[in-house]
Amino acid sequence: MGMVSLLGLVNLILFLIIPIILIYALFKYFKRAEKRADEKLELEKQSTLTLQKRVDELNTRLIIIEKILKEVE
């Protein structure tokens, strides 16, 4: 009778607990991957905003230079 209980416990571990642990581990992995992707996206957004500000500043300078050149002509 003890052997049957032991086999039942082994079956419980193999077919129930191990898959649950694997699913939990995969869930945590994907959550971390999603968090890293969100952080990377936020950095890209900040970088894009910085570059856009630089382009706007250069455009403003270019307009000023063009005005000065037109006055010189």
All heavy atoms as a GROMACS GRO file, in nm:
protein
  602
    1MET      N    1   0.081  -0.119   0.000
    1MET     CA    2   0.000   0.000   0.000
    1MET      C    3   0.086   0.126   0.000
    1MET      O    4   0.052   0.224  -0.062
    1MET     CB    5  -0.090  -0.004   0.125
    1MET     CG    6  -0.202   0.095   0.117
    1MET     SD    7  -0.309   0.047  -0.016
    1MET     CE    8  -0.455   0.125   0.029
    2GLY      N    9   0.200   0.119   0.070
    2GLY     CA   10   0.289   0.233   0.075
    2GLY      C   11   0.351   0.262  -0.060
    2GLY      O   12   0.378   0.375  -0.096
    3MET      N   13   0.377   0.158  -0.137
    3MET     CA   14   0.438   0.173  -0.269
    3MET      C   15   0.341   0.243  -0.365
    3MET      O   16   0.382   0.325  -0.446
    3MET     CB   17   0.478   0.036  -0.323
    3MET     CG   18   0.564   0.044  -0.443
    3MET     SD   19   0.716   0.126  -0.398
    3MET     CE   20   0.826   0.036  -0.497
    4VAL      N   21   0.213   0.211  -0.353
    4VAL     CA   22   0.112   0.274  -0.439
    4VAL      C   23   0.104   0.423  -0.406
    4VAL      O   24   0.094   0.507  -0.496
    4VAL     CB   25  -0.025   0.205  -0.419
    4VAL    CG1   26  -0.134   0.279  -0.495
    4VAL    CG2   27  -0.018   0.060  -0.464
    5SER      N   28   0.110   0.460  -0.279
    5SER     CA   29   0.106   0.600  -0.238
    5SER      C   30   0.228   0.674  -0.292
    5SER      O   31   0.218   0.787  -0.338
    5SER     CB   32   0.106   0.613  -0.087
    5SER     OG   33  -0.002   0.547  -0.031
    6LEU      N   34   0.342   0.608  -0.286
    6LEU     CA   35   0.465   0.669  -0.336
    6LEU      C   36   0.457   0.692  -0.485
    6LEU      O   37   0.495   0.799  -0.534
    6LEU     CB   38   0.586   0.581  -0.300
    6LEU     CG   39   0.722   0.636  -0.335
    6LEU    CD1   40   0.747   0.768  -0.264
    6LEU    CD2   41   0.830   0.537  -0.299
    7LEU      N   42   0.405   0.595  -0.560
    7LEU     CA   43   0.390   0.612  -0.704
    7LEU      C   44   0.289   0.722  -0.737
    7LEU      O   45   0.306   0.797  -0.832
    7LEU     CB   46   0.349   0.480  -0.769
    7LEU     CG   47   0.458   0.373  -0.776
    7LEU    CD1   48   0.400   0.245  -0.834
    7LEU    CD2   49   0.576   0.420  -0.857
    8GLY      N   50   0.185   0.730  -0.657
    8GLY     CA   51   0.086   0.836  -0.676
    8GLY      C   52   0.148   0.972  -0.652
    8GLY      O   53   0.122   1.068  -0.726
    9LEU      N   54   0.233   0.984  -0.552
    9LEU     CA   55   0.302   1.109  -0.523
    9LEU      C   56   0.398   1.146  -0.636
    9LEU      O   57   0.405   1.261  -0.678
    9LEU     CB   58   0.378   1.098  -0.390
    9LEU     CG   59   0.448   1.223  -0.341
    9LEU    CD1   60   0.347   1.334  -0.320
    9LEU    CD2   61   0.524   1.194  -0.213
   10VAL      N   62   0.469   1.047  -0.686
   10VAL     CA   63   0.561   1.071  -0.798
   10VAL      C   64   0.483   1.117  -0.920
   10VAL      O   65   0.524   1.211  -0.989
   10VAL     CB   66   0.645   0.943  -0.829
   10VAL    CG1   67   0.720   0.958  -0.959
   10VAL    CG2   68   0.739   0.913  -0.714
   11ASN      N   69   0.371   1.052  -0.948
   11ASN     CA   70   0.288   1.094  -1.062
   11ASN      C   71   0.237   1.236  -1.043
   11ASN      O   72   0.233   1.314  -1.138
   11ASN     CB   73   0.170   0.998  -1.081
   11ASN     CG   74   0.212   0.872  -1.152
   11ASN    OD1   75   0.310   0.871  -1.225
   11ASN    ND2   76   0.136   0.765  -1.132
   12LEU      N   77   0.197   1.268  -0.922
   12LEU     CA   78   0.149   1.403  -0.892
   12LEU      C   79   0.259   1.506  -0.921
   12LEU      O   80   0.235   1.608  -0.985
   12LEU     CB   81   0.104   1.414  -0.746
   12LEU     CG   82   0.058   1.552  -0.701
   12LEU    CD1   83  -0.073   1.587  -0.771
   12LEU    CD2   84   0.041   1.556  -0.551
   13ILE      N   85   0.378   1.475  -0.878
   13ILE     CA   86   0.490   1.566  -0.900
   13ILE      C   87   0.521   1.579  -1.049
   13ILE      O   88   0.536   1.690  -1.101
   13ILE     CB   89   0.614   1.520  -0.822
   13ILE    CG1   90   0.591   1.538  -0.672
   13ILE    CG2   91   0.739   1.596  -0.865
   13ILE    CD1   92   0.699   1.477  -0.584
   14LEU      N   93   0.527   1.468  -1.117
   14LEU     CA   94   0.564   1.469  -1.259
   14LEU      C   95   0.460   1.538  -1.347
   14LEU      O   96   0.494   1.615  -1.435
   14LEU     CB   97   0.588   1.328  -1.310
   14LEU     CG   98   0.716   1.261  -1.262
   14LEU    CD1   99   0.721   1.117  -1.313
   14LEU    CD2  100   0.838   1.337  -1.309
   15PHE      N  101   0.335   1.510  -1.323
   15PHE     CA  102   0.232   1.555  -1.417
   15PHE      C  103   0.157   1.679  -1.372
   15PHE      O  104   0.079   1.735  -1.449
   15PHE     CB  105   0.132   1.441  -1.443
   15PHE     CG  106   0.196   1.324  -1.512
   15PHE    CD1  107   0.216   1.204  -1.445
   15PHE    CD2  108   0.240   1.335  -1.643
   15PHE    CE1  109   0.275   1.098  -1.509
   15PHE    CE2  110   0.300   1.229  -1.707
   15PHE     CZ  111   0.318   1.110  -1.640
   16LEU      N  112   0.180   1.726  -1.251
   16LEU     CA  113   0.107   1.843  -1.205
   16LEU      C  114   0.200   1.954  -1.158
   16LEU      O  115   0.192   2.066  -1.208
   16LEU     CB  116   0.013   1.802  -1.090
   16LEU     CG  117  -0.111   1.886  -1.073
   16LEU    CD1  118  -0.199   1.875  -1.195
   16LEU    CD2  119  -0.187   1.840  -0.950
   17ILE      N  120   0.288   1.923  -1.069
   17ILE     CA  121   0.371   2.027  -1.009
   17ILE      C  122   0.478   2.077  -1.104
   17ILE      O  123   0.499   2.198  -1.117
   17ILE     CB  124   0.432   1.975  -0.877
   17ILE    CG1  125   0.318   1.948  -0.777
   17ILE    CG2  126   0.530   2.075  -0.819
   17ILE    CD1  127   0.363   1.885  -0.648
   18ILE      N  128   0.546   1.990  -1.175
   18ILE     CA  129   0.653   2.032  -1.268
   18ILE      C  130   0.599   2.122  -1.379
   18ILE      O  131   0.656   2.228  -1.406
   18ILE     CB  132   0.731   1.911  -1.322
   18ILE    CG1  133   0.812   1.849  -1.207
   18ILE    CG2  134   0.821   1.951  -1.438
   18ILE    CD1  135   0.888   1.724  -1.244
   19PRO      N  136   0.488   2.087  -1.445
   19PRO     CA  137   0.434   2.180  -1.547
   19PRO      C  138   0.395   2.316  -1.488
   19PRO      O  139   0.416   2.419  -1.552
   19PRO     CB  140   0.312   2.107  -1.602
   19PRO     CG  141   0.340   1.964  -1.579
   19PRO     CD  142   0.415   1.959  -1.450
   20ILE      N  143   0.341   2.315  -1.367
   20ILE     CA  144   0.305   2.443  -1.304
   20ILE      C  145   0.430   2.527  -1.280
   20ILE      O  146   0.431   2.647  -1.306
   20ILE     CB  147   0.227   2.418  -1.172
   20ILE    CG1  148   0.089   2.363  -1.205
   20ILE    CG2  149   0.216   2.547  -1.091
   20ILE    CD1  150   0.010   2.317  -1.084
   21ILE      N  151   0.537   2.463  -1.234
   21ILE     CA  152   0.663   2.536  -1.213
   21ILE      C  153   0.717   2.589  -1.345
   21ILE      O  154   0.763   2.703  -1.353
   21ILE     CB  155   0.765   2.444  -1.142
   21ILE    CG1  156   0.720   2.417  -0.998
   21ILE    CG2  157   0.904   2.506  -1.144
   21ILE    CD1  158   0.802   2.312  -0.927
   22LEU      N  159   0.710   2.508  -1.450
   22LEU     CA  160   0.758   2.552  -1.581
   22LEU      C  161   0.675   2.670  -1.634
   22LEU      O  162   0.731   2.767  -1.687
   22LEU     CB  163   0.755   2.437  -1.681
   22LEU     CG  164   0.861   2.329  -1.660
   22LEU    CD1  165   0.838   2.214  -1.757
   22LEU    CD2  166   1.001   2.386  -1.675
   23ILE      N  167   0.545   2.663  -1.619
   23ILE     CA  168   0.460   2.773  -1.664
   23ILE      C  169   0.491   2.900  -1.586
   23ILE      O  170   0.501   3.009  -1.644
   23ILE     CB  171   0.310   2.734  -1.650
   23ILE    CG1  172   0.277   2.627  -1.754
   23ILE    CG2  173   0.220   2.855  -1.667
   23ILE    CD1  174   0.141   2.563  -1.734
   24TYR      N  175   0.510   2.888  -1.457
   24TYR     CA  176   0.545   3.003  -1.374
   24TYR      C  177   0.678   3.065  -1.417
   24TYR      O  178   0.689   3.187  -1.429
   24TYR     CB  179   0.550   2.960  -1.226
   24TYR     CG  180   0.591   3.071  -1.133
   24TYR    CD1  181   0.503   3.172  -1.099
   24TYR    CD2  182   0.720   3.075  -1.079
   24TYR    CE1  183   0.540   3.274  -1.014
   24TYR    CE2  184   0.757   3.177  -0.994
   24TYR     CZ  185   0.668   3.276  -0.961
   24TYR     OH  186   0.706   3.377  -0.878
   25ALA      N  187   0.777   2.979  -1.443
   25ALA     CA  188   0.909   3.028  -1.485
   25ALA      C  189   0.899   3.100  -1.620
   25ALA      O  190   0.960   3.206  -1.640
   25ALA     CB  191   1.008   2.913  -1.493
   26LEU      N  192   0.823   3.043  -1.714
   26LEU     CA  193   0.805   3.109  -1.844
   26LEU      C  194   0.734   3.242  -1.829
   26LEU      O  195   0.769   3.340  -1.895
   26LEU     CB  196   0.725   3.018  -1.938
   26LEU     CG  197   0.802   2.903  -2.000
   26LEU    CD1  198   0.707   2.810  -2.075
   26LEU    CD2  199   0.909   2.955  -2.094
   27PHE      N  200   0.633   3.247  -1.743
   27PHE     CA  201   0.560   3.371  -1.719
   27PHE      C  202   0.654   3.479  -1.666
   27PHE      O  203   0.652   3.593  -1.714
   27PHE     CB  204   0.447   3.344  -1.619
   27PHE     CG  205   0.365   3.465  -1.588
   27PHE    CD1  206   0.273   3.514  -1.679
   27PHE    CD2  207   0.379   3.530  -1.466
   27PHE    CE1  208   0.197   3.626  -1.650
   27PHE    CE2  209   0.304   3.642  -1.436
   27PHE     CZ  210   0.213   3.690  -1.528
   28LYS      N  211   0.738   3.445  -1.571
   28LYS     CA  212   0.834   3.542  -1.515
   28LYS      C  213   0.933   3.587  -1.622
   28LYS      O  214   0.968   3.705  -1.630
   28LYS     CB  215   0.907   3.481  -1.396
   28LYS     CG  216   0.818   3.474  -1.271
   28LYS     CD  217   0.898   3.449  -1.148
   28LYS     CE  218   0.986   3.563  -1.120
   28LYS     NZ  219   0.973   3.637  -1.001
   29TYR      N  220   0.979   3.492  -1.705
   29TYR     CA  221   1.074   3.526  -1.812
   29TYR      C  222   1.012   3.628  -1.908
   29TYR      O  223   1.074   3.727  -1.945
   29TYR     CB  224   1.116   3.400  -1.886
   29TYR     CG  225   1.197   3.430  -2.009
   29TYR    CD1  226   1.331   3.465  -2.000
   29TYR    CD2  227   1.138   3.426  -2.135
   29TYR    CE1  228   1.405   3.494  -2.114
   29TYR    CE2  229   1.210   3.455  -2.249
   29TYR     CZ  230   1.344   3.489  -2.238
   29TYR     OH  231   1.415   3.518  -2.350
   30PHE      N  232   0.888   3.602  -1.950
   30PHE     CA  233   0.823   3.693  -2.045
   30PHE      C  234   0.794   3.828  -1.982
   30PHE      O  235   0.800   3.931  -2.049
   30PHE     CB  236   0.696   3.630  -2.103
   30PHE     CG  237   0.724   3.526  -2.207
   30PHE    CD1  238   0.686   3.394  -2.189
   30PHE    CD2  239   0.790   3.559  -2.324
   30PHE    CE1  240   0.713   3.298  -2.284
   30PHE    CE2  241   0.818   3.464  -2.421
   30PHE     CZ  242   0.779   3.334  -2.401
   31LYS      N  243   0.762   3.830  -1.853
   31LYS     CA  244   0.741   3.958  -1.786
   31LYS      C  245   0.869   4.040  -1.784
   31LYS      O  246   0.868   4.161  -1.809
   31LYS     CB  247   0.693   3.935  -1.642
   31LYS     CG  248   0.546   3.910  -1.630
   31LYS     CD  249   0.471   4.036  -1.666
   31LYS     CE  250   0.327   4.023  -1.626
   31LYS     NZ  251   0.252   4.142  -1.660
   32ARG      N  252   0.982   3.974  -1.755
   32ARG     CA  253   1.110   4.046  -1.755
   32ARG      C  254   1.144   4.094  -1.895
   32ARG      O  255   1.193   4.207  -1.912
   32ARG     CB  256   1.221   3.956  -1.701
   32ARG     CG  257   1.229   3.955  -1.550
   32ARG     CD  258   1.346   3.874  -1.504
   32ARG     NE  259   1.302   3.735  -1.516
   32ARG     CZ  260   1.380   3.629  -1.518
   32ARG    NH1  261   1.509   3.643  -1.506
   32ARG    NH2  262   1.332   3.508  -1.530
   33ALA      N  263   1.120   4.011  -1.994
   33ALA     CA  264   1.149   4.051  -2.132
   33ALA      C  265   1.062   4.170  -2.172
   33ALA      O  266   1.109   4.263  -2.239
   33ALA     CB  267   1.126   3.933  -2.226
   34GLU      N  268   0.936   4.169  -2.131
   34GLU     CA  269   0.847   4.280  -2.162
   34GLU      C  270   0.894   4.407  -2.092
   34GLU      O  271   0.893   4.515  -2.152
   34GLU     CB  272   0.706   4.245  -2.116
   34GLU     CG  273   0.604   4.352  -2.147
   34GLU     CD  274   0.465   4.316  -2.100
   34GLU    OE1  275   0.449   4.219  -2.025
   34GLU    OE2  276   0.371   4.388  -2.138
   35LYS      N  277   0.939   4.395  -1.969
   35LYS     CA  278   0.988   4.512  -1.896
   35LYS      C  279   1.112   4.570  -1.964
   35LYS      O  280   1.123   4.692  -1.980
   35LYS     CB  281   1.022   4.472  -1.752
   35LYS     CG  282   1.063   4.588  -1.665
   35LYS     CD  283   1.089   4.543  -1.522
   35LYS     CE  284   1.136   4.660  -1.438
   35LYS     NZ  285   1.168   4.620  -1.302
   36ARG      N  286   1.203   4.482  -2.007
   36ARG     CA  287   1.322   4.530  -2.078
   36ARG      C  288   1.283   4.598  -2.208
   36ARG      O  289   1.341   4.702  -2.246
   36ARG     CB  290   1.417   4.414  -2.106
   36ARG     CG  291   1.499   4.372  -1.988
   36ARG     CD  292   1.606   4.274  -2.030
   36ARG     NE  293   1.550   4.159  -2.098
   36ARG     CZ  294   1.547   4.035  -2.050
   36ARG    NH1  295   1.601   4.010  -1.934
   36ARG    NH2  296   1.493   3.937  -2.118
   37ALA      N  297   1.187   4.542  -2.279
   37ALA     CA  298   1.143   4.603  -2.406
   37ALA      C  299   1.081   4.740  -2.381
   37ALA      O  300   1.104   4.834  -2.458
   37ALA     CB  301   1.044   4.510  -2.476
   38ASP      N  302   1.002   4.752  -2.274
   38ASP     CA  303   0.941   4.882  -2.242
   38ASP      C  304   1.048   4.985  -2.207
   38ASP      O  305   1.039   5.101  -2.248
   38ASP     CB  306   0.843   4.867  -2.126
   38ASP     CG  307   0.715   4.795  -2.166
   38ASP    OD1  308   0.688   4.786  -2.287
   38ASP    OD2  309   0.643   4.748  -2.075
   39GLU      N  310   1.149   4.942  -2.131
   39GLU     CA  311   1.257   5.034  -2.096
   39GLU      C  312   1.334   5.078  -2.220
   39GLU      O  313   1.367   5.196  -2.235
   39GLU     CB  314   1.352   4.968  -1.996
   39GLU     CG  315   1.292   4.950  -1.859
   39GLU     CD  316   1.378   4.866  -1.766
   39GLU    OE1  317   1.482   4.812  -1.812
   39GLU    OE2  318   1.343   4.853  -1.648
   40LYS      N  319   1.358   4.984  -2.310
   40LYS     CA  320   1.430   5.017  -2.434
   40LYS      C  321   1.346   5.114  -2.519
   40LYS      O  322   1.400   5.209  -2.576
   40LYS     CB  323   1.460   4.890  -2.512
   40LYS     CG  324   1.543   4.912  -2.634
   40LYS     CD  325   1.579   4.781  -2.702
   40LYS     CE  326   1.663   4.806  -2.825
   40LYS     NZ  327   1.697   4.682  -2.895
   41LEU      N  328   1.216   5.090  -2.526
   41LEU     CA  329   1.128   5.179  -2.601
   41LEU      C  330   1.129   5.319  -2.543
   41LEU      O  331   1.134   5.418  -2.617
   41LEU     CB  332   0.985   5.123  -2.602
   41LEU     CG  333   0.881   5.204  -2.677
   41LEU    CD1  334   0.916   5.216  -2.824
   41LEU    CD2  335   0.745   5.142  -2.659
   42GLU      N  336   1.127   5.329  -2.411
   42GLU     CA  337   1.130   5.461  -2.346
   42GLU      C  338   1.261   5.534  -2.376
   42GLU      O  339   1.261   5.654  -2.404
   42GLU     CB  340   1.113   5.445  -2.194
   42GLU     CG  341   1.094   5.575  -2.122
   42GLU     CD  342   0.973   5.654  -2.166
   42GLU    OE1  343   0.869   5.593  -2.199
   42GLU    OE2  344   0.982   5.779  -2.168
   43LEU      N  345   1.373   5.461  -2.374
   43LEU     CA  346   1.501   5.523  -2.410
   43LEU      C  347   1.502   5.571  -2.554
   43LEU      O  348   1.554   5.678  -2.585
   43LEU     CB  349   1.615   5.424  -2.387
   43LEU     CG  350   1.653   5.398  -2.242
   43LEU    CD1  351   1.758   5.286  -2.235
   43LEU    CD2  352   1.707   5.523  -2.177
   44GLU      N  353   1.444   5.491  -2.643
   44GLU     CA  354   1.436   5.531  -2.784
   44GLU      C  355   1.350   5.656  -2.801
   44GLU      O  356   1.382   5.743  -2.880
   44GLU     CB  357   1.380   5.416  -2.869
   44GLU     CG  358   1.475   5.300  -2.885
   44GLU     CD  359   1.596   5.335  -2.969
   44GLU    OE1  360   1.585   5.417  -3.062
   44GLU    OE2  361   1.704   5.280  -2.940
   45LYS      N  362   1.240   5.663  -2.726
   45LYS     CA  363   1.155   5.782  -2.733
   45LYS      C  364   1.230   5.906  -2.687
   45LYS      O  365   1.223   6.011  -2.750
   45LYS     CB  366   1.030   5.763  -2.647
   45LYS     CG  367   0.926   5.673  -2.707
   45LYS     CD  368   0.806   5.663  -2.614
   45LYS     CE  369   0.700   5.571  -2.668
   45LYS     NZ  370   0.584   5.560  -2.575
   46GLN      N  371   1.304   5.893  -2.577
   46GLN     CA  372   1.381   6.006  -2.526
   46GLN      C  373   1.488   6.047  -2.627
   46GLN      O  374   1.511   6.166  -2.650
   46GLN     CB  375   1.444   5.971  -2.392
   46GLN     CG  376   1.345   5.959  -2.280
   46GLN     CD  377   1.408   5.910  -2.150
   46GLN    OE1  378   1.527   5.878  -2.147
   46GLN    NE2  379   1.330   5.905  -2.044
   47SER      N  380   1.552   5.950  -2.687
   47SER     CA  381   1.655   5.979  -2.786
   47SER      C  382   1.594   6.050  -2.907
   47SER      O  383   1.651   6.145  -2.959
   47SER     CB  384   1.722   5.848  -2.829
   47SER     OG  385   1.814   5.872  -2.931
   48THR      N  386   1.478   6.004  -2.949
   48THR     CA  387   1.410   6.066  -3.062
   48THR      C  388   1.373   6.210  -3.032
   48THR      O  389   1.389   6.299  -3.116
   48THR     CB  390   1.284   5.984  -3.100
   48THR    OG1  391   1.323   5.851  -3.131
   48THR    CG2  392   1.212   6.046  -3.217
   49LEU      N  393   1.323   6.234  -2.910
   49LEU     CA  394   1.289   6.371  -2.873
   49LEU      C  395   1.412   6.461  -2.871
   49LEU      O  396   1.407   6.575  -2.918
   49LEU     CB  397   1.221   6.373  -2.735
   49LEU     CG  398   1.079   6.320  -2.730
   49LEU    CD1  399   1.029   6.313  -2.586
   49LEU    CD2  400   0.986   6.405  -2.814
   50THR      N  401   1.522   6.410  -2.820
   50THR     CA  402   1.646   6.488  -2.816
   50THR      C  403   1.692   6.520  -2.958
   50THR      O  404   1.729   6.635  -2.988
   50THR     CB  405   1.756   6.411  -2.741
   50THR    OG1  406   1.710   6.381  -2.609
   50THR    CG2  407   1.884   6.490  -2.733
   51LEU      N  408   1.689   6.421  -3.045
   51LEU     CA  409   1.730   6.444  -3.184
   51LEU      C  410   1.637   6.543  -3.253
   51LEU      O  411   1.682   6.628  -3.331
   51LEU     CB  412   1.734   6.312  -3.260
   51LEU     CG  413   1.847   6.219  -3.222
   51LEU    CD1  414   1.831   6.085  -3.294
   51LEU    CD2  415   1.982   6.279  -3.256
   52GLN      N  416   1.507   6.534  -3.224
   52GLN     CA  417   1.412   6.627  -3.286
   52GLN      C  418   1.439   6.770  -3.240
   52GLN      O  419   1.431   6.864  -3.318
   52GLN     CB  420   1.268   6.586  -3.252
   52GLN     CG  421   1.165   6.670  -3.323
   52GLN     CD  422   1.174   6.659  -3.474
   52GLN    OE1  423   1.188   6.550  -3.527
   52GLN    NE2  424   1.168   6.772  -3.543
   53LYS      N  425   1.472   6.788  -3.112
   53LYS     CA  426   1.506   6.921  -3.062
   53LYS      C  427   1.630   6.975  -3.133
   53LYS      O  428   1.635   7.094  -3.168
   53LYS     CB  429   1.530   6.917  -2.911
   53LYS     CG  430   1.404   6.903  -2.830
   53LYS     CD  431   1.434   6.896  -2.681
   53LYS     CE  432   1.309   6.872  -2.600
   53LYS     NZ  433   1.337   6.860  -2.456
   54ARG      N  434   1.728   6.889  -3.154
   54ARG     CA  435   1.849   6.933  -3.224
   54ARG      C  436   1.817   6.974  -3.367
   54ARG      O  437   1.869   7.075  -3.417
   54ARG     CB  438   1.954   6.821  -3.225
   54ARG     CG  439   2.023   6.803  -3.095
   54ARG     CD  440   2.128   6.695  -3.108
   54ARG     NE  441   2.212   6.688  -2.990
   54ARG     CZ  442   2.306   6.599  -2.972
   54ARG    NH1  443   2.329   6.507  -3.064
   54ARG    NH2  444   2.378   6.599  -2.862
   55VAL      N  445   1.734   6.896  -3.433
   55VAL     CA  446   1.696   6.929  -3.571
   55VAL      C  447   1.622   7.063  -3.574
   55VAL      O  448   1.646   7.147  -3.662
   55VAL     CB  449   1.610   6.816  -3.633
   55VAL    CG1  450   1.544   6.861  -3.762
   55VAL    CG2  451   1.693   6.692  -3.657
   56ASP      N  452   1.533   7.083  -3.478
   56ASP     CA  453   1.460   7.210  -3.471
   56ASP      C  454   1.556   7.328  -3.449
   56ASP      O  455   1.541   7.434  -3.511
   56ASP     CB  456   1.355   7.207  -3.360
   56ASP     CG  457   1.240   7.112  -3.393
   56ASP    OD1  458   1.223   7.077  -3.511
   56ASP    OD2  459   1.167   7.075  -3.299
   57GLU      N  460   1.654   7.310  -3.361
   57GLU     CA  461   1.752   7.416  -3.336
   57GLU      C  462   1.833   7.444  -3.463
   57GLU      O  463   1.857   7.561  -3.497
   57GLU     CB  464   1.846   7.376  -3.223
   57GLU     CG  465   1.782   7.377  -3.086
   57GLU     CD  466   1.873   7.323  -2.977
   57GLU    OE1  467   1.991   7.292  -3.006
   57GLU    OE2  468   1.826   7.310  -2.864
   58LEU      N  469   1.876   7.338  -3.531
   58LEU     CA  470   1.953   7.358  -3.655
   58LEU      C  471   1.868   7.426  -3.762
   58LEU      O  472   1.918   7.511  -3.837
   58LEU     CB  473   2.005   7.224  -3.706
   58LEU     CG  474   2.118   7.162  -3.627
   58LEU    CD1  475   2.148   7.022  -3.679
   58LEU    CD2  476   2.243   7.248  -3.633
   59ASN      N  477   1.741   7.391  -3.768
   59ASN     CA  478   1.652   7.454  -3.864
   59ASN      C  479   1.637   7.603  -3.834
   59ASN      O  480   1.638   7.686  -3.925
   59ASN     CB  481   1.516   7.383  -3.861
   59ASN     CG  482   1.431   7.422  -3.979
   59ASN    OD1  483   1.481   7.459  -4.084
   59ASN    ND2  484   1.300   7.414  -3.962
   60THR      N  485   1.624   7.636  -3.707
   60THR     CA  486   1.614   7.777  -3.668
   60THR      C  487   1.741   7.852  -3.706
   60THR      O  488   1.734   7.963  -3.761
   60THR     CB  489   1.591   7.787  -3.516
   60THR    OG1  490   1.474   7.714  -3.481
   60THR    CG2  491   1.575   7.932  -3.474
   61ARG      N  492   1.855   7.794  -3.679
   61ARG     CA  493   1.983   7.857  -3.717
   61ARG      C  494   1.993   7.875  -3.867
   61ARG      O  495   2.040   7.980  -3.916
   61ARG     CB  496   2.101   7.773  -3.668
   61ARG     CG  497   2.120   7.777  -3.520
   61ARG     CD  498   2.237   7.691  -3.481
   61ARG     NE  499   2.258   7.690  -3.338
   61ARG     CZ  500   2.353   7.622  -3.277
   61ARG    NH1  501   2.437   7.547  -3.349
   61ARG    NH2  502   2.366   7.626  -3.147
   62LEU      N  503   1.949   7.774  -3.941
   62LEU     CA  504   1.954   7.782  -4.087
   62LEU      C  505   1.866   7.896  -4.138
   62LEU      O  506   1.906   7.970  -4.229
   62LEU     CB  507   1.911   7.648  -4.148
   62LEU     CG  508   1.913   7.640  -4.300
   62LEU    CD1  509   2.056   7.661  -4.352
   62LEU    CD2  510   1.858   7.508  -4.345
   63ILE      N  511   1.750   7.912  -4.082
   63ILE     CA  512   1.660   8.021  -4.123
   63ILE      C  513   1.727   8.156  -4.097
   63ILE      O  514   1.722   8.247  -4.182
   63ILE     CB  515   1.525   8.009  -4.049
   63ILE    CG1  516   1.448   7.888  -4.102
   63ILE    CG2  517   1.442   8.136  -4.066
   63ILE    CD1  518   1.324   7.853  -4.023
   64ILE      N  519   1.791   8.168  -3.981
   64ILE     CA  520   1.860   8.294  -3.949
   64ILE      C  521   1.973   8.320  -4.049
   64ILE      O  522   1.989   8.432  -4.100
   64ILE     CB  523   1.914   8.290  -3.805
   64ILE    CG1  524   1.797   8.291  -3.706
   64ILE    CG2  525   2.008   8.406  -3.778
   64ILE    CD1  526   1.837   8.264  -3.562
   65ILE      N  527   2.050   8.217  -4.081
   65ILE     CA  528   2.160   8.232  -4.177
   65ILE      C  529   2.107   8.270  -4.314
   65ILE      O  530   2.164   8.356  -4.383
   65ILE     CB  531   2.244   8.103  -4.183
   65ILE    CG1  532   2.319   8.083  -4.052
   65ILE    CG2  533   2.340   8.104  -4.302
   65ILE    CD1  534   2.388   7.949  -4.037
   66GLU      N  535   1.996   8.208  -4.355
   66GLU     CA  536   1.937   8.242  -4.486
   66GLU      C  537   1.892   8.387  -4.489
   66GLU      O  538   1.910   8.457  -4.589
   66GLU     CB  539   1.818   8.149  -4.516
   66GLU     CG  540   1.860   8.008  -4.554
   66GLU     CD  541   1.741   7.915  -4.573
   66GLU    OE1  542   1.630   7.947  -4.524
   66GLU    OE2  543   1.760   7.810  -4.635
   67LYS      N  544   1.834   8.436  -4.380
   67LYS     CA  545   1.792   8.577  -4.374
   67LYS      C  546   1.912   8.671  -4.385
   67LYS      O  547   1.907   8.771  -4.456
   67LYS     CB  548   1.716   8.604  -4.244
   67LYS     CG  549   1.577   8.548  -4.243
   67LYS     CD  550   1.508   8.581  -4.111
   67LYS     CE  551   1.369   8.521  -4.105
   67LYS     NZ  552   1.302   8.548  -3.976
   68ILE      N  553   2.018   8.635  -4.315
   68ILE     CA  554   2.138   8.718  -4.320
   68ILE      C  555   2.196   8.720  -4.462
   68ILE      O  556   2.235   8.826  -4.513
   68ILE     CB  557   2.244   8.667  -4.219
   68ILE    CG1  558   2.195   8.691  -4.076
   68ILE    CG2  559   2.379   8.733  -4.242
   68ILE    CD1  560   2.282   8.627  -3.969
   69LEU      N  561   2.198   8.604  -4.528
   69LEU     CA  562   2.250   8.597  -4.663
   69LEU      C  563   2.164   8.679  -4.760
   69LEU      O  564   2.214   8.742  -4.854
   69LEU     CB  565   2.260   8.453  -4.711
   69LEU     CG  566   2.374   8.371  -4.650
   69LEU    CD1  567   2.365   8.226  -4.694
   69LEU    CD2  568   2.510   8.429  -4.689
   70LYS      N  569   2.033   8.676  -4.741
   70LYS     CA  570   1.945   8.756  -4.828
   70LYS      C  571   1.968   8.904  -4.809
   70LYS      O  572   1.961   8.982  -4.902
   70LYS     CB  573   1.799   8.721  -4.799
   70LYS     CG  574   1.756   8.588  -4.859
   70LYS     CD  575   1.608   8.560  -4.832
   70LYS     CE  576   1.570   8.425  -4.887
   70LYS     NZ  577   1.430   8.391  -4.859
   71GLU      N  578   1.997   8.944  -4.684
   71GLU     CA  579   2.025   9.087  -4.657
   71GLU      C  580   2.156   9.128  -4.720
   71GLU      O  581   2.169   9.242  -4.766
   71GLU     CB  582   2.029   9.110  -4.506
   71GLU     CG  583   1.895   9.101  -4.438
   71GLU     CD  584   1.906   9.113  -4.286
   71GLU    OE1  585   2.017   9.135  -4.234
   71GLU    OE2  586   1.801   9.102  -4.220
   72VAL      N  587   2.252   9.039  -4.724
   72VAL     CA  588   2.382   9.072  -4.781
   72VAL      C  589   2.372   9.086  -4.932
   72VAL      O  590   2.439   9.173  -4.990
   72VAL     CB  591   2.488   8.962  -4.743
   72VAL    CG1  592   2.616   8.981  -4.822
   72VAL    CG2  593   2.511   8.960  -4.595
   73GLU      N  594   2.290   9.010  -4.996
   73GLU     CA  595   2.277   9.017  -5.143
   73GLU      C  596   2.222   9.145  -5.186
   73GLU      O  597   2.202   9.239  -5.200
   73GLU     CB  598   2.188   8.907  -5.194
   73GLU     CG  599   2.249   8.771  -5.185
   73GLU     CD  600   2.155   8.663  -5.235
   73GLU    OE1  601   2.039   8.690  -5.266
   73GLU    OE2  602   2.198   8.549  -5.244
   0.00000   0.00000   0.00000
